[in-house]
Amino acid sequence: MGSIPTQITYTAFKGSKSGAIVETEITRDAIGPNEVLLENQYSGLCGTDEHFAHNDIVLGHEGVGIVKEIGRDVKSLKVGDRVGVGFVRGGCGYCTSCLTGYNWFCTESPNNYGSHDHNTATWSTHCVLPPTRLAKIPSSIPSEFAGPLMCAGQTVWLPLARTDVRPWHTVGVVGVGGLGHLAIQFASKMGCNVVVFSGTASKREEAFKLGASEFYTAEDLGKEGMKRHFVDNLLVTTSQLPDWSVYEPLLSNQSHIFPLTISASDISISAMTLVGREITTHGLCASTMTQVNQMLEFAARHKIRPMIEEFEMSESGIRDAMGRLEGGKLRYRAVLRVVR
């Protein structure tokens, strides 16, 4: 295992009150008996990072790195392992939520990005974390693609892993973006008929290459003769919630709606539609470690990759990446490369 230093110093990138990204140096005590020191390689940029950019915290939660040191009680990992870091970072380990794998609901010692340990995140050269939520990355997934799978990949995997989606179902995906382009790949590789809804026809060809079976624009949805009651599961991946009245006629009886984006907007759907046609809306937050590992294995087996743009992990590189995200120009996930 090698000698463990008495202190650890690393470079990190924080948000600030003005929203500017600030490079800083952090020094902390050596790792504890149940902690792991990671040397970060890449980190993705997510919309959640934008939400925290005005806070004085280290940002980033779509990371991949190499285990450099392990505490004496760590048995699940070894030095040299390549692991992924997501939004959920640990928990007490003994409350009901932790024991069932739902660590993000931990009632005793929660450890989620943005709410605890503000000096630990993946926009940094190193980070110290408990091993609980570190996922081994399959060897066939290159590191630059692994980070976005740890958040965006988990998010779109949830409707497929935790609910009643079956290969003979029609899965509707609203939006071809950072989440949607992965949702199309996962659902199509599961054997589902994938129908894509987009605000623009410019993404039609790309959607079909990703695995879509059908493609409709907003204009198509307003045309007379548009198919009705044919979508069994609707995954909403756009940054803003849609006009639900547009999609209600497309939903099958007993279908399921999955709003996967964080929005302050209310979900307003006709009660007559929900009750009369037995349609269910699902709120899904994060994945258990079993589901994370299943997602990574499935992505490795089927060569599912996020479409990425790579940037240097520096103040200027992060500004460029966030600017493209805010301007809607990103195709489709930004990945920050650690510079040493």
N, C-alpha and C positions, 0 to 999 in steps of 0.2 A: 504494500500500500504506500510505502514511502513516508517520509516525515511530513507532518502537517504544520504549516507555518502558524505563528502565534497571531498574526494579523493578515488580512487580505485587502489589497488595494486594487481597484479597477476603475475603468472609465465608463461613464454612463451618460444617458441623455434624458433630461427631465423636461417636463412641461413647466409653464410659468403663468403668472397671473395674466400676462399680456397674450399668452398663447404662443410666444416664441419658444423654440427648442433650445435648451441650454446644455452644453457639454460640461460635465462636472467629474470630479474625482471623489470616489467614496472609499473610505477605509472602515473596515469592520473587524470584529473579533474572529478568530479561527472558527471553522465549522464545528458544530456540536456533534454528539455521538450519533444522532439520527438525521444528519444533514449531508448534502452532497454539494461539492463545488463543481460547477460547470464552466467550461470555456466555450462561450457562445460562438457559433459560426454564422448563422443567419437569423433574421427575425422578420416576420411579415408585418405589414401595416394594416390595421383593421379600423373600421368605423368607430369602434369602442375607444381606440386610442385618441381619436378626435375628441370624443366626449371628455377625456381626462387631460387634454392638452393644456387646459388653463389651471391645472393643479400642480403643486410643487412635488411631483412624484416621478420616479423613473418609469418610463413608458415601455410598452411592448408585452405581448402575451401570445405570440405565435412563433416560438423559438425552437431552434435545434442547436445542440451543442454536444461537446465531448466531456465525459466524466473525468475530472482531473484528480479529485480526492474524494474519499468517502469516510464518513464517521465510523467509529468502531462497531456500532449496532446495525449498520446497513448491510443487509444480506441479499437484497434483490438486484443490486447493481454492482459492477466492478469498474475499476479504472479502465478507461478506453472505450466504454460503451458509448454509443451515439443515441441520444435521447431527445424527445420532443417535450416542450413545455406549453401548456395551454392556459386558459383563463382561471381554472380551478387549480390551486396549488397545494392543498392539503386539508387538514382538519384534525380534530382531536383523536380520531381513530376508534372511539368507543361509544359515541352516541348512536342512536338508531340510524340517523342519516348516514354517518360514516360507515357503519357496519353493513349497510345495504348498498354502499357504493355511491351514494348521493352526497358526497363531501361538501358540495357548495351550500347545502342546507345545514351544515354543522351548527349546533346550538352552543357548543362549549368553547371551541377554539377555531373559528372559521379562518380560512386563509385563501382569499380570492383576490385576483388582480384588482388594483385600484382601491381596495378597502383595508388591506393589511400589509405591513412591511413595505413601506413606500420607497425603500432603497433597493428593492429586489424586483427586477423585471428583465425583459429580454432585449431592450435597446441598450445593451451594455456589453463590455468585453467578457464579463463573468457574472455569474449569479449563484447564490447559495439557496438551496431549496430542500425540503424533505423529499424523500424518494417516493412518497405515496402516489403522486400523480405524474411521475416521469415515465414516459412511454418509450420503449425501445423501438427505434425506427428500422423497418426491414431494409436489408442491405441493397435491394434493388431500387429504392427510392432515393434519388440524389438529394443532398442536404438542402439545396436551394428551393426544392419543391416541398420539402417536409414541413416547414414552418406553417404555411397557410392551411395545411391539412389539420393542424392542431386546433384551429378555431373554425375557419370557414368549412373545412371538411367535416368536422364534428357536427356543426350546425345543420347541414343538409343531410347528414347521415341519420340524424335522430328520427325524423318521420319514417324512415325506412326500417330502422332497427327496433324502435320501441312501440310501433303501432301495427295495424293490420294490413299494411301494404303487401300485395302479392304480385307475382310476375304477370298475371293475366289482367291486372288493373291498368287503367289509364291514369297516368300521373301528369297533372298540369303544373307547369313551372312558369310563374309570372316574373319576367325579367331575365335578361341574359347579361349578368354582371358578375361581381366578385363571388356571390353565392350561387347564382343561377347557373353559371357555366359548369360548376361542379355538380350541382343537383342533376342536371341533364345527364352527365356522365354516369353518376352512381345509379340513377333510376334505369337508364337504358341498359347498363351492364347487368342489372338485376332481372332483365327480361321484360320490363314494363313498356307499355306503349306511352311514349313521352310526347306531350303536346306543349309547345312553347308559346307563350303570349308575350309580345314585345311591343313597346311603343313605336318602334321603327322597323321598317322592312330591311334596313341595312344589315341586320344581324341574321337574316334568314339563312344564308348559306353557311355561316358559322354554326348556327344552331343545329343544322342537319349534320355537319361534320362531327359535332360533339355527341350526336346520337338521337336527336329529335326525330320523331315520326311525322309530326304535323307542326305547322307554324302559322300563327295568326297575329296580325297587327290590331291595334285599337280600332282602326277603320274597318277591318274585317268583322270585328265583333258587332258592329252596328248594322251590318248588312242584313237584308231580309233573306231568310233561308239558312242563316247560320245554325249549325247543329245545336241541339239542346240535350241537356241531361246526359252527358257522356263522360264527364270528368269525375273519377272516383276519389282522387286525392289531389288537393290543390296546394302547392307549395308557393307561398308568396315571398319572394326574395328581393323585391325592390326596396329602396331606401325609404320610400313613402308608401303608406297603405293605399290600396286602390279603391276605386268606387265599387263597393261590393254589389251594388245592384246590377252592374255589368256582368258579373260572374255568376250570380245566383242562377240564372237560367241555364248555365252550362253544367251545373253540378248534378250528378246523379243522385237519386234518392239514397239515403244512408251514406252519403259521401263524407269526406273529412277535409277540413281546412286547417292549414298550418301556417300561421303568420310568423315568419322566421326573423324578421327585422325588428330592431328596437325603435319604437316610435311613440311619441307622446300623444298621438291621435287615438281617439276611441274607435273600437270596432263596432260598427253599427250595421247589424243585419236583421232583416225582418224576422220577428219571432214566429210568424206564420210559416216562413221558410224553414227555420230550424226545427220547430216542433212538428209541423205538418209533414215534412219530408225527412225527418229524423237525421238532420245534418249536424255534425259535431265540429266544434272549433277546439283545437288543441294548443295549449301553451306549453312550449318545450324550452328548457333553459340550457342544460349542459349534459354531457355524457358520463356514464360510469366508466371506470378504467377498462372493464370488459368490452364495452362498446367502442372505446377509443382504439383498443388493440384490434378489434374486429374490423373497424373502418380502415386502419392502416394496412392490415393483411389483405383486405378486399381491394384497396387501391393498388397495392403492390402486384397482386395477382392479375388485375385487369389493366394495369398500366394507366391508371387514372392520375392525371397530373393537373395541377392548377396552371393556368396561363399567367405568366409572371412578367413583370418588368423589374429589372435589378437596379438598385441604387446603392451608393456607398453609405455606410452608417457613419454619418458626420452631420454637423448642423446643416450644411448646405444640401447634402444628399437627402436628408429627411425633409427639409423644406420643399425640395423639388417633388419628392414622392407625395407629400401631403397636398401640394398644389395641384398635382394631376388628379388625385382622388377627389378633392373638393370641386374641381372643374369638370368632373365626369369624363375625363380623358383616359383614365387608367384601363388597360386591358391585361388582366382583370384584377390581379393582386400585385401590390408592390412588395418587394423583398429587399431588405437591407442587409448588405454584406459587411460583416465586421472587418474593420481595417486595423492591422497591427503593424 
